[in-house]
Amino acid sequence: MAWLYLFIAGILEVVWAYSMKKSDGFTILLPSIVTIVAMIASFGLLALAMRTLPLGTAYTIWTGIGAVGAFILGIVLLGEAVNVARVAAALLIVSGILLMKLSSAH
């Protein structure tokens, strides 16, 4: 269950990062509310996952899902730049996430 909690927490991190961007510095109500609710849910699920997963594993995977997810949403929905260096960096993050998961005893 911890891995499922962690995965959902990572997805919610992407949601709150995107909605924070759309809130325009918390000046637009609906995205501001989505940001706060998604943050609380994301942190809560991360805390549940950390009951059994090691800190380093859980936190690394959570931030990695958030970073790569935000990177992808930025490109797809916000028209952010795509170049070799940015894609390579994202692939390195994904590689790190996979290696962290494979090396975890849980």
Contacts in CASP RR format, 6 or more apart in sequence:
PFRMAT RR
TARGET T0000
AUTHOR 0000-0000-0000
METHOD contacts of the structure
MODEL  1
MAWLYLFIAGILEVVWAYSMKKSDGFTILLPSIVTIVAMIASFGLLALAM
RTLPLGTAYTIWTGIGAVGAFILGIVLLGEAVNVARVAAALLIVSGILLM
KLSSAH
2 48 0 8 1.000
2 49 0 8 1.000
2 51 0 8 1.000
2 52 0 8 1.000
2 53 0 8 1.000
2 58 0 8 1.000
2 106 0 8 1.000
3 49 0 8 1.000
3 53 0 8 1.000
3 106 0 8 1.000
5 45 0 8 1.000
5 46 0 8 1.000
5 48 0 8 1.000
5 49 0 8 1.000
6 45 0 8 1.000
6 46 0 8 1.000
6 49 0 8 1.000
6 53 0 8 1.000
6 58 0 8 1.000
6 61 0 8 1.000
6 62 0 8 1.000
7 65 0 8 1.000
8 45 0 8 1.000
9 41 0 8 1.000
9 42 0 8 1.000
9 43 0 8 1.000
9 44 0 8 1.000
9 45 0 8 1.000
9 46 0 8 1.000
9 49 0 8 1.000
9 62 0 8 1.000
10 42 0 8 1.000
10 45 0 8 1.000
10 46 0 8 1.000
10 61 0 8 1.000
10 62 0 8 1.000
10 64 0 8 1.000
10 65 0 8 1.000
10 66 0 8 1.000
11 65 0 8 1.000
12 38 0 8 1.000
12 39 0 8 1.000
12 41 0 8 1.000
12 42 0 8 1.000
12 45 0 8 1.000
13 38 0 8 1.000
13 42 0 8 1.000
13 62 0 8 1.000
13 63 0 8 1.000
13 65 0 8 1.000
13 66 0 8 1.000
13 70 0 8 1.000
14 65 0 8 1.000
14 66 0 8 1.000
14 69 0 8 1.000
14 70 0 8 1.000
14 73 0 8 1.000
15 34 0 8 1.000
15 38 0 8 1.000
15 42 0 8 1.000
16 34 0 8 1.000
16 35 0 8 1.000
16 36 0 8 1.000
16 38 0 8 1.000
16 39 0 8 1.000
16 42 0 8 1.000
17 66 0 8 1.000
17 70 0 8 1.000
17 73 0 8 1.000
18 70 0 8 1.000
18 73 0 8 1.000
18 74 0 8 1.000
18 77 0 8 1.000
19 31 0 8 1.000
19 32 0 8 1.000
19 34 0 8 1.000
19 35 0 8 1.000
19 38 0 8 1.000
20 26 0 8 1.000
20 31 0 8 1.000
20 35 0 8 1.000
21 78 0 8 1.000
22 28 0 8 1.000
22 31 0 8 1.000
23 31 0 8 1.000
23 32 0 8 1.000
23 34 0 8 1.000
23 35 0 8 1.000
24 31 0 8 1.000
25 32 0 8 1.000
26 32 0 8 1.000
26 35 0 8 1.000
42 62 0 8 1.000
46 58 0 8 1.000
46 59 0 8 1.000
46 62 0 8 1.000
49 58 0 8 1.000
49 62 0 8 1.000
50 58 0 8 1.000
50 59 0 8 1.000
52 106 0 8 1.000
53 104 0 8 1.000
53 106 0 8 1.000
54 104 0 8 1.000
54 106 0 8 1.000
56 100 0 8 1.000
57 100 0 8 1.000
57 101 0 8 1.000
57 104 0 8 1.000
57 106 0 8 1.000
60 96 0 8 1.000
60 97 0 8 1.000
60 100 0 8 1.000
61 97 0 8 1.000
61 100 0 8 1.000
61 101 0 8 1.000
64 93 0 8 1.000
64 97 0 8 1.000
65 97 0 8 1.000
67 90 0 8 1.000
67 93 0 8 1.000
68 90 0 8 1.000
68 93 0 8 1.000
68 94 0 8 1.000
68 97 0 8 1.000
71 86 0 8 1.000
71 90 0 8 1.000
72 90 0 8 1.000
74 80 0 8 1.000
75 81 0 8 1.000
75 82 0 8 1.000
END
